């Protein structure tokens, strides 16, 4: 009790030095479609409260050591077994490593597999914050358009041919083929094998951001690109950010041993051992206790209801010439307005009605998305989502 009192006392002092304790800031009275983050009420506080002493009892001081360079053994063993059960691929110990989340993984891959000035391909639109990481590494980022089937492979081939003429073959392709951010689309089945084969043929690395795989609301998630060619030039990034909690900063990579060895032998891991080792051991205990499946089931139940509420509200309130995607998983719906409207120019009017979104051009490097916007449905309950769409539709109708 005395220790708790001291913590509370210091927390009051800390609040003076730190304006906010989380990345997300929701304005009172607003419905912020901006945030692709989980509802705090759904996060697994109790499961982690149980897992922490369980892990300390089971693993003891091993949790407080640097940890193996590849990552925490209990977590990697569980993850490898889940991959085998869900994706039908049996992993050897050198084909999976842990990360401090997918942003960390992209940063590590850029550090070890690219040099400034080399070409990185991305989808258009794509996850806008991944673009910042690629920019940090001085890469020459080239967009390839999406269509209703995901990444347009014919456009990709045209881009590859143009890069050959420039003498600048791409080093990597960053892609989110399953429940894409921001569109919610998934790469068509027939394109998946073709893309994996093309990467092998053209000798570029696919960085497959697979963060939303567990959050599937209809049927099952399509096969990962990596699972179709486990020995190919594909690094699949898995994460617990959406399936458990983003604050864990924890994920994993599956890929060919030759690629992962380069990461395991890097100076970062040689110096510090496994990334986020203590948390990885706690999450390993949580997963081995069976709480992961229970948490994912809760998320799927809640988020699928929220997705349905958002789609229903769009159908009820939006004008007939507004269209949107209907994602089978993930967090996002991509709304396309009539061409004469500019989403960014509508944002001030939307905020006057206390609703916000991210304009589509923020996700594009090629001028696309001017009449589009992203809506995230993970943060709010169905009634709030419906109210947010009602406000947004009022702005759209006024602009038309």
Secondary structure by P-SEA (a helix, b strand, c coil): caaaaaaaaaaaaaaaaccccccccccccccccccccccccccaaaaaaaaaaaaaaaccccccccccccccaaaaaaaaaaaaaacccccccccccccccaaaaaaaaaaccccccbbbbbccccaaaaaaaaaaaccbbbbbbbccccccaaaaaaaaaaaaaacccccbbbbbccccccccccccccaaaaaaaaaaaabbbbbccccccccccccccccccccccccccbbbbbbcccccccccccccccccaaaaaaaaaccccccccccaaaaaaaaaaaaaaaaaaaaaaaaaaaaaaaaaaaaaaaaccccccbbbbbccccbbbbbbcccccccccaaaaaaaacbbbbcccccccccccccccccccccccaaaaaaaaaaaaaaaaaac
